[in-house]
């Protein structure tokens, strides 16, 4: 007998409520100017830099977190730039275009 069965025996009139799925926050401000996606090497390691977002800083931080979790990579948000470890320009550009952003590839 598992825990749910035990609880049903203790509280027979209880109705189980289905959990509400959280919808992802897609209320990011979409701008007319493109987000610039750059490739650089720092200390011999490749990084991808996103800059040029003119919306709220909190929205840009949410976007950075979303990119890092979907790609399963490390990165940071500094000086209004998203820095992603590794060369993920193509994948990031596809993700941003799906969200409705204009993206411009710079370098290489």
C-alpha positions as CSV (number, residue, x, y, z in Angstrom):
1,X,0.0,0.0,0.0
2,X,1.6,3.3,-1.1
3,X,1.2,6.7,0.5
4,X,-1.7,7.8,-1.7
5,X,-3.8,4.7,-0.7
6,X,-3.1,5.4,2.9
7,X,-4.2,9.0,2.6
8,X,-7.4,7.9,0.8
9,X,-8.2,5.6,3.7
10,X,-7.7,8.4,6.3
11,X,-9.5,11.1,4.2
12,X,-12.1,9.3,2.0
13,X,-14.0,12.5,1.1
14,X,-10.8,14.4,-0.1
15,X,-10.8,15.2,-3.8
16,X,-7.3,15.2,-5.5
17,X,-6.5,18.4,-7.3
18,X,-4.5,18.2,-10.4
19,X,-1.4,20.4,-10.3
20,X,-1.4,23.5,-12.3
21,X,1.3,23.6,-14.9
22,X,3.3,26.8,-14.8
23,X,3.5,28.5,-18.2
24,X,6.9,29.8,-19.1
25,X,7.2,33.5,-18.9
26,X,7.3,34.6,-22.5
27,X,6.5,38.3,-21.7
28,X,10.0,39.4,-22.8
29,X,10.1,42.7,-24.5
30,X,10.8,42.2,-28.2
31,X,12.9,45.0,-29.7
32,X,13.3,46.2,-33.3
33,X,17.1,46.3,-33.2
34,X,18.8,42.9,-33.5
35,X,20.6,41.2,-30.7
36,X,24.3,40.8,-31.6
37,X,25.7,37.3,-31.3
38,X,29.5,37.3,-31.2
39,X,32.2,34.7,-30.9
40,X,35.4,35.3,-29.0
41,X,38.2,33.4,-27.4
42,X,39.3,34.3,-23.9
43,X,42.3,32.6,-22.5
44,X,42.2,30.1,-25.3
45,X,38.6,29.0,-24.6
46,X,35.6,29.8,-26.9
47,X,32.7,31.9,-25.6
48,X,29.6,33.3,-27.2
49,X,28.5,36.9,-26.3
50,X,25.0,38.3,-26.7
51,X,24.6,42.0,-26.5
52,X,22.4,44.8,-27.7
53,X,19.2,44.1,-25.7
54,X,17.4,47.4,-24.9
55,X,14.7,46.0,-22.6
56,X,14.6,45.5,-18.9
57,X,17.7,44.0,-17.2
58,X,15.5,41.4,-15.4
59,X,14.1,40.2,-18.8
60,X,17.7,39.8,-20.1
61,X,18.6,37.9,-17.0
62,X,15.6,35.5,-17.5
63,X,16.7,35.1,-21.1
64,X,20.3,34.3,-20.0
65,X,19.0,31.7,-17.5
66,X,16.7,30.1,-20.2
67,X,19.6,29.8,-22.7
68,X,22.0,28.3,-20.1
69,X,19.5,25.7,-18.9
70,X,18.4,24.7,-22.5
71,X,22.0,24.3,-23.6
72,X,23.2,22.9,-20.3
73,X,26.2,25.2,-20.2
74,X,27.7,27.7,-17.9
75,X,27.7,31.4,-18.4
76,X,27.1,34.8,-16.8
77,X,25.4,38.1,-17.1
78,X,27.7,41.1,-16.8
79,X,27.6,44.7,-18.1
80,X,24.4,44.1,-20.1
81,X,26.0,41.1,-21.9
82,X,25.2,37.4,-21.7
83,X,28.4,35.4,-21.8
84,X,27.9,31.7,-22.6
85,X,30.8,29.2,-22.3
86,X,31.4,27.5,-25.7
87,X,30.6,28.3,-29.3
88,X,26.8,27.9,-29.5
89,X,26.0,30.7,-31.9
90,X,23.8,28.6,-34.2
91,X,21.8,27.1,-31.4
92,X,21.3,30.4,-29.6
93,X,20.3,32.2,-32.8
94,X,17.6,29.5,-33.5
95,X,16.3,29.8,-29.9
96,X,16.1,33.6,-30.1
97,X,14.4,33.5,-33.5
98,X,11.8,31.1,-32.1
99,X,11.1,33.6,-29.3
100,X,10.6,36.4,-31.9
101,X,13.9,38.3,-31.6
102,X,16.0,39.6,-34.5
103,X,19.5,38.2,-34.2
104,X,22.6,39.4,-36.1
105,X,25.7,37.2,-36.2
106,X,29.0,39.0,-35.9
107,X,32.5,37.5,-36.4
108,X,33.5,34.2,-38.1
